[in-house]
């Protein structure tokens, strides 16, 4: 039978058992917690701050305002809600579903946020929404109105206790709940209300533990992704995997810079694009002309009315927003002040998902933000000086004392500005430029550049400000040599003439020039040794282990086949360089 706490005393007194972090009930409710009994375990302790949104993987604020029928209530507790199906599965409670369904077709399913025992004839003023309302029907006079008021208050379900008032759940109440789709549970006499409440809090504690574990694992995965050579795509991939959805990094113009995961429907993608404009830079100014489809979302951003949004649009855009497109849950996060937006689309809603998305948003904000610091004013001054007619040497003095090292880098695919910024951060410089094919980084000081995972680098020798143009060309040649030899990093070798020739171009020229003797290794090797020994017949013969007349015959044959005068110093020099790249 129901516990006597719900029946003793004046009928106006409610017995409430809110969740571990439930907000206080209104004063006129006279609510007291349902006693858990001497053997009941202590209720789980809620965290001091709601760091995770247990109900949704995205921000609780939505651009769609709440319905007018919901009563004013405090925010939902930071504890995971319990599916009604999980409570019904507890066989020891003996609960029986008489009306409604715990998993409506196409819906997420009924979830319980609180347990509240009340014998008020009208419980509406004392409900916050999401409750399993337990009652023995002491003042149940009008079942139709009672069910209607609970449904209007957003109650999750009604648990009706049998005995001592009713031996069976009134048929009128069953019919009224069935018409409204409000789940109605029969609580047998052997099950006290405290046992139901205890079971709910136990399920919440288990869900909370799973949520904390999930968030912790996601945090480790995201941190590891942020440390990879391609941090932004890696973080997006990790986020999409953790949420089981689609993650996209949007540029200020709405174009996708990086995407990961299975793309949702076109309708969902378009809705996400509109949602991104709610948190994007456009929302802080005027509405874009000719795009009425964005008006409903942008006009009600963060639960505000269209008039309110228009009044404060110029003040500040929201940092995040959420919405739905069919069964797909959408969220958008503004990433710093660069106009980038993180968009997420996922069909599932798992506890802790909002925290995971928030962690990813923070990491992406850091990874995509421009480098700022005390030298920012120096970079600005250098740019102004250049624009006003100053020479590069004058401008570069605003950036540091030098010497300067130029680094050129490429990677598989086309490096965008985010990848370029990541390379600059790894090398310790904010002076980064990219043309879409390669990245150039300018380093101040005589620092040694080490290979970077995933990149092919060419590094110049340290140079003064007046020689930056020469250093840039040297870094470009070093990069071409690194690509030709398939090494991760090549440095400027020196100031000789050989450094001025691209290895791939030199190899092509060498093959063409030496083609007449390429089929004769003996001729090629004799020519190489003879040139290296400054044309000495005797020393060449000793080095090759042949007679000096053999050397003369071979060199004469080379001159004939190549069509050059080997007594000419220029011809010898060109052949020597060709042999170096053959």
Buried (B, 14 or more C-beta within 10 A) or exposed (E): BBBEBBBEEEEEBBBBBBBBBBBEBEEEBBBBBBBBEEEBEEBBEBEEEBEBBBBBBBBBBBBBBEEEEEEEBEEBBBBBBBBBBBBBEBEEBEBEBBBBBBEEEEEBBBBBBBBBBBBBBBBBEBBBBBBBBBBBBBBBEBBBBBBBBBBBBBBBBBBBBBBEBBEEBBEBBBBBBBBBEBBBBBBBEEBBBBBBBBBBBBBBBBBBEBBBEBBEEBBEBBEEBBEBBBBBBBBBBBBBBBBBBBBBBBBEEBEEBBBBBEBBEEEBBEBBBBBBBBBBBBBBEEBEEEEEEBBEBBBBBBBBEBEBBBEEBEEEBBBBBBBBBEEBBBBBBBBBEBBBBBBBBBBEBBBBBBBBBBBBBBBBBEBBBBBEEEBEEBBEBBEEBBEEEBEBEEBBBBBBEBBBBBBBBBBEEEBBBBBBBBBBBBBEBBBBEBEEEBBBBBBBEEEEBEEBEBBBBBBBBBBEBEBBEBBBBBBBBBBBBBBBEEEBBBBBEEEEEEBEBBBBEBBEBBEEBBEBBBEBEEBBBBBBBBBBBEEBBEBBBBBBEBEBEBBBEBBEBBBEBBEBEBEEEEBBEBBEBBBEBB
